[in-house]
Amino acid sequence: MKHNPLVSSDAGKSRKRHFTAPSSERRIRMSSTLDKKLREKFNVRAVPIRSKDEVEIITGKLKGQKGVVKAVYRKKYKIFIEGVQKTKNNGKQPYDVPVEPSNVKIVKLHMDKDRRSLLKRKGDARSAINGAVASGEKHEE
């Protein structure tokens, strides 16, 4: 049963919204989970991925490889990581392998003023929710 009348459960509409989303929405959809140490430090589970973040691939054939994000290709929902390359079948010209952001975890964040404020805002909101739930207050999402 559908709970929110403003949200469609039609698969076609969901696909259309996904593939025609503006860059600002794609940024948020291209989020990756944080490493356990970072998760505890900032009290945040996931953040939008960006270039110069250090990541580790956690699923797929390339599992275990680490590197720095070289580029974020929002149009195709892919990221490129330094050192993650394959060679063409003719044996020449290695090429960068596109990776899904959901298949990596962020090991080290590239920090600047905007990133710090985002982490603080998300961490504070999460603390407030967890505090309200712990104290027994009713929380509605």
URMOSUL-V747445 format. One record per residue. N is the residue number from 1. SS is DSSP state (2 for helix, 1 for strand, 0 for the rest). PSI is psi in degrees with one decimal (none if undefined). OMEGA is omega in whole degrees, 0 to 359 (* if undefined). Layout:
# URMOSUL-V747445
n	ss	psi	omega
N	SS	PSI	OMEGA
N	SS	PSI	OMEGA
This chain:
# URMOSUL-V747445
n	ss	psi	omega
1	0	139.4	180
2	0	135.0	181
3	0	-38.3	183
4	0	116.6	182
5	0	-13.9	181
6	0	-7.7	181
7	0	127.8	181
8	0	145.4	175
9	0	11.0	179
10	0	121.0	183
11	2	-38.3	181
12	2	-40.4	178
13	2	-39.5	178
14	2	-44.1	179
15	2	-43.8	180
16	2	-45.2	180
17	2	-35.7	179
18	2	-48.3	187
19	2	-12.8	177
20	0	15.4	183
21	0	144.1	175
22	0	163.6	184
23	2	-34.5	181
24	2	-36.4	177
25	2	-36.5	180
26	2	-35.5	178
27	2	-45.5	182
28	2	-38.7	178
29	2	-26.6	180
30	0	51.5	178
31	1	154.0	177
32	1	152.7	179
33	1	156.0	177
34	1	155.1	174
35	0	156.5	184
36	2	-40.5	180
37	2	-45.4	179
38	2	-36.2	180
39	2	-43.4	179
40	2	-38.4	182
41	2	-46.0	185
42	2	-8.0	183
43	0	41.2	180
44	0	137.9	183
45	0	-42.2	184
46	1	151.3	177
47	1	156.0	175
48	1	135.3	183
49	0	149.3	178
50	0	166.9	182
51	0	152.7	182
52	0	1.6	170
53	0	144.5	176
54	1	127.2	185
55	1	162.2	174
56	1	133.7	179
57	1	128.4	186
58	0	-10.3	176
59	0	161.6	176
60	0	-174.4	182
61	0	-25.8	183
62	0	12.3	183
63	0	135.8	177
64	0	-17.3	180
65	0	141.6	179
66	1	156.9	177
67	1	177.5	180
68	1	138.7	180
69	1	120.1	182
70	1	-39.7	182
71	1	148.9	175
72	1	116.0	184
73	1	89.2	186
74	2	-30.7	183
75	2	-36.7	181
76	2	10.3	180
77	0	43.8	181
78	1	158.8	173
79	1	157.1	177
80	1	134.5	185
81	1	134.7	178
82	1	132.5	177
83	1	-9.7	177
84	1	95.2	184
85	1	158.2	172
86	1	160.2	178
87	1	143.2	178
88	0	161.1	182
89	0	-27.4	180
90	0	0.3	177
91	0	0.1	182
92	0	166.9	172
93	0	91.3	172
94	1	148.3	180
95	1	153.2	179
96	1	137.5	180
97	1	124.9	176
98	1	139.4	183
99	1	141.0	176
100	0	135.9	178
101	2	-26.9	180
102	2	-14.4	181
103	2	7.5	179
104	1	158.4	170
105	1	144.4	182
106	1	123.7	182
107	1	-34.6	180
108	1	129.0	182
109	0	141.7	171
110	0	111.5	188
111	0	141.1	167
112	0	-175.1	186
113	2	-45.7	183
114	2	-39.8	180
115	2	-41.8	179
116	2	-45.0	181
117	2	-38.0	178
118	2	-47.3	181
119	2	-39.6	179
120	2	-45.3	180
121	2	-46.9	180
122	2	-40.2	180
123	2	-42.5	179
124	2	-42.4	180
125	2	-41.8	180
126	2	-37.8	177
127	2	-41.4	180
128	2	-43.0	180
129	2	-46.7	180
130	2	-36.3	178
131	2	-40.7	180
132	2	-39.8	180
133	2	-40.2	181
134	2	-35.1	182
135	2	-7.0	177
136	0	4.0	178
137	0	151.1	178
138	0	131.0	181
139	0	129.8	177
140	0	135.0	181
141	0	none	*
